[in-house]
Amino acid sequence: MNGRLFGNFIDMGDSQEFLIISFSPAKTPIQDRWRYSSISADFLADYWGTFFPAHRTGTNRHAEVKDAVNFIANELLENAIKFSYHPSGYSMSISLYISHDALRFYMTNSIDKHNISLFQNIINELLTGNPQELYIRRLERNADDESGRDSGLGFLTILNDYHARLAWRFETVQTRPEVTLVTTMVQLPIVRA
């Protein structure tokens, strides 16, 4: 396999507590897939919230973790649905791994080879720019361009509001025809009581 990393990408296999959900390639209309992303994000938030019982800490860590997991998972799933290269026939998957100081999300989906360069340019900007300044610029740009298709606002919200770290891995998994998978990693810092 041919691969390229952006950011500090950490491989998945260093935790014994994890959950993986895969979505098979289907002929399901995009409108139905949007609904599934919200349902899946709710499930992930409820599942991982059980690792942070409300009675163990003086803060409402349980609700904070559930809200963060729900938002991040929903953003990752919606991006995967929107930008997956469906003719590739590859499934999408979201994985969550918990360690002593972080909850890591991995969203893997195929990507159209014609969009790889554009996406990698956006990634470079996210990794090298000031997230708050980029957020304001994207909001202003979206006001002018109402499509918002490649705005990156979800990633910027993850960086700004949740103080998470982002990284990506691109892998060419098939050459004829060419199929590239992209895995987006979000590392959310946590405190486990």
C-alpha positions, -999 to 999 in steps of 0.1 A, spaced: 0 0 0 11 35 -8 4 60 20 8 96 31 4 110 66 -7 145 77 -3 156 114 6 133 142 -13 102 131 -15 75 158 -23 39 148 -54 24 162 -42 -7 179 -28 5 212 -60 2 233 -81 -27 244 -113 -7 247 -127 2 213 -158 1 192 -160 -1 154 -190 6 132 -188 -1 95 -213 10 68 -215 -13 38 -216 4 3 -252 7 -6 -276 22 -30 -292 41 -2 -301 77 -11 -279 104 4 -309 118 24 -313 86 42 -276 83 49 -276 118 66 -303 104 90 -281 74 97 -251 96 106 -271 113 134 -285 80 147 -250 65 147 -235 95 165 -262 93 192 -254 56 197 -216 63 200 -222 91 224 -244 70 246 -220 41 245 -189 61 254 -207 81 280 -210 50 301 -172 52 306 -177 85 324 -203 80 350 -217 113 364 -214 102 401 -176 97 400 -166 134 396 -177 167 409 -181 180 373 -206 169 347 -179 150 328 -205 124 316 -225 151 297 -194 168 284 -180 135 269 -214 126 254 -218 160 238 -182 159 224 -185 124 211 -219 132 195 -206 163 177 -173 149 165 -188 116 154 -216 133 135 -192 157 118 -169 128 107 -198 107 95 -214 136 75 -181 144 59 -175 107 50 -210 105 35 -206 138 16 -171 131 2 -169 93 -1 -163 80 -36 -192 57 -38 -183 40 -71 -153 25 -54 -175 0 -35 -155 4 -3 -173 6 30 -170 35 55 -161 29 91 -159 49 123 -138 36 152 -134 49 187 -105 39 210 -101 50 246 -68 53 264 -58 68 297 -57 103 284 -76 104 251 -105 92 231 -95 87 195 -119 87 165 -109 71 132 -132 77 102 -122 58 71 -138 63 37 -128 62 0 -121 95 -18 -123 105 -54 -88 108 -68 -97 142 -83 -104 156 -48 -73 143 -31 -51 174 -38 -78 199 -28 -85 180 4 -47 178 12 -44 216 7 -73 221 32 -56 198 56 -23 217 53 -41 249 60 -58 234 91 -25 220 104 -5 252 99 -30 280 104 -45 296 135 -78 277 140 -96 308 154 -85 330 124 -94 303 99 -128 299 115 -136 336 111 -123 336 75 -144 305 66 -175 320 81 -170 351 60 -163 330 29 -194 309 35 -215 340 37 -204 348 1 -204 312 -12 -235 296 2 -226 260 -8 -202 256 21 -193 222 6 -155 224 14 -156 249 42 -138 229 68 -160 245 95 -166 211 112 -129 204 116 -123 240 128 -151 236 154 -135 204 166 -101 222 169 -115 253 186 -143 240 208 -129 206 218 -92 213 217 -87 181 198 -59 172 175 -65 161 139 -44 139 116 -50 121 83 -37 90 65 -42 85 28 -37 50 14 -39 38 -22 -55 4 -17 -62 -5 -53 -45 7 -86 -69 -5 -113 -90 14 -110 -73 36 -84 -90 37 -50 -77 58 -22 -89 55 14 -86 85 38 -86 80 75 -93 111 96 -81 108 132 -94 131 159 -77 128 193 -99 142 220 -81 148 254 -100 133 283 -96 130 321 -108 97 334 -117 96 371 
